[in-house]
Amino acid sequence: MNPKYKILFDKIKEYEAIVIAKHVNPDFDAIGSAYGLKILIDENFKNKKVYVVGSNIDDSKILNPDLTDEVFSKALLITCDTANLERVDFDNFDKVKEVFKIDHHVDGENFGNYKLVDVNAIACCQVIAHWAMTLNLKISKGAATHLYKGIVTDSNRFMYKNTSAQTFLVAAELMNCGIDLNEIYDSLYIRKLKIQKWINNCFQKAVFDSEIAHIKIYEKDYQNLNLTLDEIKSPLGSICGIEEIKVSILATEIDGVVKVSLRSKKIPINEIAKNHGGGGHHLAAACKLSNWKEFETLLLEVKELIARTNL
Amino acid sequence: MNPKYKILFDKIKEYEAIVIAKHVNPDFDAIGSAYGLKILIDENFKNKKVYVVGSNIDDSKILNPDLTDEVFSKALLITCDTANLERVDFDNFDKVKEVFKIDHHVDGENFGNYKLVDVNAIACCQVIAHWAMTLNLKISKGAATHLYKGIVTDSNRFMYKNTSAQTFLVAAELMNCGIDLNEIYDSLYIRKLKIQKWINNCFQKAVFDSEIAHIKIYEKDYQNLNLTLDEIKSPLGSICGIEEIKVSILATEIDGVVKVSLRSKKIPINEIAKNHGGGGHHLAAACKLSNWKEFETLLLEVKELIARTNL
């Protein structure tokens, strides 16, 4: 057993108050880690006060009226799914007693008094679920549902690279905790008709040229559609996974800047994002451009990259 | 351990020649079961001659020039992933010595001298993989890749209802056999640009009315596109999974008849397919109509069904 598993267990046991934070703009892995862990603590440790802080998945604020400075001063803070201090959705770092970081990101910043970081895990939820099953904690359907959602979304349903034997073992264990796959997938994958139409209309405008697919979205295209940022960017998926296309690009005009998302099948494209002040992974990167002219430059750079790369 | 596991093992051990058949128009579960099992036998049992018979996934014929009547007369036939005798892609039932049926379908026909049928398994590949891992057989990357593909496609990547803890345990074991997820998903999910465009164009013509989405495809729509039947029908996926839609219908004119595929979120629609000489599952059914007028009748029936069903 990973010796850090015992330390996490002991630290939770030691504190009466536990505050769980996650990253800003939380996704299902951040939310699932935080609430999954909260339920695990509530159900396996006696007499704890456990608070999840920050924002909900819809960006509304989580309310904790009885979370006072007095509570903070005796609390353990656990950060979930957050690599860097500045991304933690919590302002009272100086008020809590100790900090325990649980994460799965590579290149994370070294903060916190204790750490449980598994960069091979596809999701922070996998780290927490594996910790719980290894320590034979009771995992209720509620906790399991939260943890499974994080794993499913971060792995794109067991598709992305870091999906491992451990990912599937954890999924098997969570199934045995009584989770309802239909319910979970309905909550994650059902799309509004207006979103499907939006994706389809954007695909109609996609340009396929020199093994590059790109879609340009202007503010006027979506301004009356009442879409979230994630929804506005969702047409990117429709141009990825096409045989003839090596690099897919979505460029979205937002508040006067052009946000660019790049996806590649094999050719590393994060250097191009870096050239324009952005960054990311080899096959998924992003940057912000000041105008559409700069986007044409970026398109040319991608074209040249493909021409000189034999991948 | 399921006692039938031992019988399958002993029967394979007993025979020198083993013929493996699967259903006509094989999918990845049929092909994966057959070749996965062939490789398992080749690698775990000594001095066997193992033949997979019937068609490949592209409908080309699998050739076995040394599979003579003499071989048949001493052979064990194993049928994979095939519920009914008439669907077995093999004409020489009367020539083989014994028949072993391995399957996962409900309502299967009772044929064969021995059976290993697990109706709770999401795929026949899961039955075979679980048999192999329970008996501690060596599972090479080649066998594991075939078996994983069957599980992934029949479960729609761990999404459909019969996905279970065992499904994930088997997937974990196959991961430990060294399968390459990227390679597998690339081979299964990469779409040609013309297919993505076809899906998108069909979606543009979809009609959304009274919680029903339907797409009509005429022969002239696809006659110059060089698409397979599966490709022609692929736009159905684009109208399923939409929040406002309870029933999705794709109607395709093929050789003068109208083939109808129905998908439902909750309302059982197989009765409607039955009314028109078809059938299927509660939430996924199909039928053939003689003309477009009958399709309008079917549409009305679906509308009435939705109106009187509180689901």
Interface residues (C-beta under 8 A of the other chain):
Chain A: R157 F158 M159 K161 T163 S164 A165 Q166 T167 F168 L169 A171 A172 E173 M175 N176 L181 N182 Y185 Y189 I190 R191 K192 L193 Q196 N200 F203 Q204 F208 S238 I239 G241 I242 E243 E244 I245
Chain B: R157 F158 M159 K161 T163 S164 A165 Q166 T167 F168 L169 A171 A172 E173 M175 N176 L181 N182 Y185 Y189 I190 R191 K192 L193 Q196 N200 F203 Q204 F208 S238 I239 G241 I242 E243 E244 I245
